[in-house]
Amino acid sequence: MGVFLRIKTVVMKERKSDILWKMVMDEVFEDLLRFVFPDADQVYNLERGFEFLDKELAEMYPEPEKESDTRFADKLVKVFHRDGEEEWVLLHIEIQGDTSRRVEFAERMFRYFYRILDRYRRPVSAVAIFTGQYGKNMPTRFEYAYRRTRLVYEYHSLSILDFTDKELEESDNPFALVVEAARTSLLEEKIPEEELLQRKILVGKRLLTRGFAPQKIRAIFTFLENYVLFEDPEMNRTFREQIEPYDKNKVMSVDEVVKLVAQEEEREKRSRLFVDNLLSNTEFSVEKIASLADVPVEFVNKVKAGLKAK
């Protein structure tokens, strides 16, 4: 996945990327479904809408003893078939692919899958979207074998590099522009900034002249503007000036995205302090503390493990 301002730390880059992906997915999820599943309109009742199950997914984080990994933007979404059947779509957006993490990623996919299936007993479709330059080398299955026990778990996957520029430019699917923006970010440090700027402007103009719904335009434009940033602030100003005549929808600035990150981190800090206090000064169960703090049980267990380690 692309880089933000190079003066920022790697963690902050990934954190902003994670937030941007989650924000844009909320607004263009039906288009993402159509992009991933060509038969989406025949299978799903898209008019019925979706239910985002972020809290449920957080409660099934595969490694509760570890901090959440900002290299992934994960979503669990309840969708409905035309016959009324529920399906849970498990999405993993893998940020800035790293081939050294191949086995780790595949196992992560499997662990999420079996936890959802075991807990909710709903049909699950798992999809991995790879956004980095190594996406084509990332795994599409998890395998386990010991003596005569063997397991093969396969999931649907796609890389943003699977598509040609022509395919994306000619697509009338809004999510294709999200993919274009992500692909553009991969060119940072590989081509001159002037050329990168022109590519970003072209994507922006296509977005603003396609006649998409205003909320989708705003979400994708916010993604584009903050996902592909330049080391030279003047380049960012030039982009805004070039695109301003086409922009009828207010988009979020990079400062606003950073503010969102800070707000989320502050909320987590307050929750951690509250849980810490309850664990230290009450005999409440982990489940009751989770309910009082409005956090997943795994979050409480993680704080509890930290207290024991002190």
CORJO-V299223 format. One record per helix or strand of 3 or more residues. SS is the DSSP state (alpha for helix, beta for strand). FROM is the first residue (numbers start at 1). TO is the last residue. If there is no record, write none. Layout:
ss	from	to
SS	FROM	TO
SS	FROM	TO
This chain:
ss	from	to
alpha	10	36
alpha	40	43
alpha	46	48
alpha	54	58
beta	72	81
beta	86	94
alpha	99	120
beta	123	130
alpha	135	137
beta	141	146
beta	149	154
beta	156	159
alpha	160	162
alpha	165	170
alpha	174	185
alpha	193	208
alpha	214	227
alpha	233	246
alpha	254	281
alpha	286	293
alpha	297	309
